């Protein structure tokens, strides 16, 4: 009988922290950092559809998109096929980040980067920094 009561007590006690964590997490917005390294306009279109779905499910979601390597084309005025949609997402709080190392390496002037973008010296390190701040990491594209 004592073993039975002990098991019930332990089972109940183990649920208490989980329940409070679950309640607390439900109140906090999600934080996601996407890494975009593809220049493929089909990938860009599909990716923006994913962003739309995420924000429809929870508009409070804090989203940052780090564009580096070939992915920088998403936010280039001269290359992107999605500029209007990117501006719309920016108005909803999505932050698009341009990697300055990529820009230097590819000779891309700041004038060619969409005006709503922010900058990070090194895209990969920026992603790591955001992960330390509690952002979930997702590699965009396929």
Phi, psi and omega in degrees: 000318180296320178299318180298313179296320178298317179297319178296315180299315180294320179297315180294317181296324181289338179278335184299308179298322180297315181298314181292324177295317180298319179294317181296316181295325181296335182274337182271139177290152175290151177233120184230134170245126177258139173255119180246118181234011181257139175267357184290120181295333175293320175297317180300313180299314179296318180299316180294330174294321176297317178300317178301315180295320179298312182291332175291322180287322178207095183298345180280353184301130178270112185240132174234136181241112180265117183256118177214170187057215180299338181295345179300336182299335178303325185250016176269128179301324184277348186237330188288142174258006187235025187302316181296318179294322179297318178298320178298315179295324178299319177297335179270004176101358178288131180257126177256126186244127178264134177278119180292329176297318177298315181300315179297313183296330182256002179066038181265118179283153179301332180297338181269355179267136180308136186299339181278349183288152169253176186232148172229138181301315180227114185304314181298314180295327177296319177298315179298317178302315180294324176297320176298332179274005175099009178282139173280140182261133174222130175274123182277149176102183180215000000 
